[in-house]
Amino acid sequence: MTFQPDKIEAFLTNFQQTKHLIRGFEGCQYLELLQDAQNPNVYCTYSHWDSEKSLEIYRNSKLFTEIWGFTKTLFADKPTAFSVHRVEIV
């Protein structure tokens, strides 16, 4: 997520106030906020969910709608979202 420079503080404040709600959402095992080392306006959240279904339930929840509704007003560019799967190399 690329934020307008003057909106980063608002994003960080909101994340600080809501992270416990996301972490406490059924199916969320882990949530972390990362900042790009080269571009301080770029952040991403990294989370682990029990299943794709759990993540979809969160994405369709009132909590997500409220958080995302606020967060997207702070963007400088359109965000990119993706899901990953762990690859075990033996």
N, C-alpha and C positions, 0 to 999 in steps of 0.2 A: 504494500500500500504506500503510495507516494503522497505525502501530505504537503499542503501549503505551509511554508515555514512558520507563519504566524499562527497556525492552527495546531502545531505539534503539542503544545502545552495542554490544550483542551483535550486532545486525544489521550495523552498520558494520564491526565486526571480522571477521565472517564474510564480508561482501562483499569486504573488502580481501584476505582470504586466498584467495578463490575466483575473483575477477574474471579473473585470468590464465588460469584453466582454461576459463572461458566464452569469453573472447576467443580462445583457442587451439582451440576446438571447430570442427571442420570446418564451413565455411559461414558462420561468424560473421565479419562484416566490421568491426563496430563495436559497442561497448558503453559506455554512459555511465550514471551514477547521478545523478538529479535530485532536488532537495528543493523542496517547495512553499514559495514565498516568504511566504505568509500563515499556513501551518500547519506548523510544524517537525516534526510527527509524521508527515507525509505524504511519501513518496518514490515514485519510479517509476524503472524502468530503461528506457532507450531503446536499442534495438539494431537493427542492419542485418544481414540474412541474405541469402545468395545466392538463396534461393528459399523458398517456403512449405514445400517438402519438407525442406530443410535445417533449418528451424525445428522442424518436426514431429519430425524425427529427434532433435534436441536435447531437445525436450519429453518424448520417450519414453526418454531415456537414463538411465543410473544416476546420472550427474553431476547432472542436473536433479532427479531424485527425491530425492537426498540434500540438495541445497541447498534445494529447495522444502520438503521435510519439516521442516527446521530453521526456515526463515524463517516459515512459516505459524504456528508456535507463538508467534510474537512479535506477531501482529496484534491490534489493538484492534477492527477491523472487517473484514468480508469484502472481499478485494481485487477490483479490476476489471481485466480484461485485455482488450486489443484489438489488432488489427493495422491498420496504415494503409498506404496506397499514396501515393506522391508524385504530386502533380498538377502538371503542367507548364502554366504559363500563358504564352502567347506574346504 
